[in-house]
Amino acid sequence: MRNRPENRIDHRKFAALLTQSAQQLDEDIVSALNDRRSLALQKQRASEPAFSLIGIGHKAHDLLPHRPRQWLAAAIVLVAIVMGAAVFWNNIQERQNPDLAILTGDMPIDAYVDN
């Protein structure tokens, strides 16, 4: 059932009615309510930010792509990262094992010769 305009609450009128009703309360009741409120505020502990996996999940959800174009862009970035890592790893392996590079023909044998 949709909210019809006649079923909606006017928050300003509602606040005005509450204020008017509170002004009609007896002084003893108002005093008791204020005492209870201050007691409740004294007992209330200040919340401290804490590490939680739930918080990480909510933030991670915002980072995930939601549209097909975003998924495609994320896939392209992922493929580029994987290919870059593979090339980097291959270059490191070649530098660490020059004998293998000479045998496979990737490096000329003259690389060992000092001129």
N, C-alpha and C positions, 0 to 999 in steps of 0.2 A: 504494500500500500504506500503510495507516494504521499509526501507531506504536502498538504494543501495549504495555501496561504492562510486560511482561517485556523488551521491546526498548529501553525508555527508560534513559538513563544517569543514575545518581544522581550529581550533580555534587559533593556533599560527599564521597562515597566515592572518587570519581575524584581529587579534590584531596588527600585523605588518602593515597591510594596514590602519587601523585606526590611528596608530601612525604617519605613513607617511603622511596621509591626514591632521592630526592636525598640523603637522609641516609646512604645506603649507598655513595655515590660516594667515590672516592679523593680525598684532599686536593689532590693535584696537578690533578686534573680540575676540582674545584670552584674552585680558584684560577685556572686558565686560563679557565673560564667567566665568573668575575667580572671578570677583566681584559678579556675580549672584550666583555662587557656594558658596562663603563664606557667602553671605546673607542668602541663604537657610540653610546652616549649623548652622548659628546663631539662626534662627527661629525654628530649629528642636528641639523638646523636647526629652529629654532622657527618654526612656521607663523604667518604674518601674514595678517590678513584683507585680502582684495583684492576689488576690484570685478570682478564677472563677470556676464555675461548669463545664465549657467546658474543662478546663485543667484537672480537676479530671477525667472526662470521658475518655479523651485520655490516661491517665495513668492507669486507671482501665481496659481499654481494653487490655493492655499488660499483666495484671495480670490474666485475664480470660483464662481458658484452651481452646485450639483450636483443639486438637486431641482427639480421643476416649479414649486413655490410660490416658491422662491428666484428662478428665472428670471422669473416673473411680477412679483415685487416689484422686481427689477432693471429690468425693462422699464418698469414704472410710474414708477420714479425717473428713468429715462432720458427718458421722454416729458415728465415734469414739468420736467426741466432744459432740454430743447429748447424747450418752450413758453415757459418763463420767459425764456430767452435771446431768443426771437423777440419777445416783448412788450417786453423791455428795448431791443432793437435798434430796434424800431418807434418807441418813445418818443424815443430819441436822434435818429433821423432826422427826426421831427416838430419837435423843438426846433432842429435845425440848419437846417431849411428851412421857415420859417413861411409863406413865400409859397405853397408847395405845400399846406400845411395849410389856408390860407384858401381857395384855389381848390377844394379837394376838399370844403370845408364842415366840416372837423374843428375849425377855429378860427374864431370870429366876427371879422368885419372890425373890430369895435370894439377888438380887441386892440392895434391900432396907435395908437389915439387916446389922447392924454394928457388927462386931466381936470384 
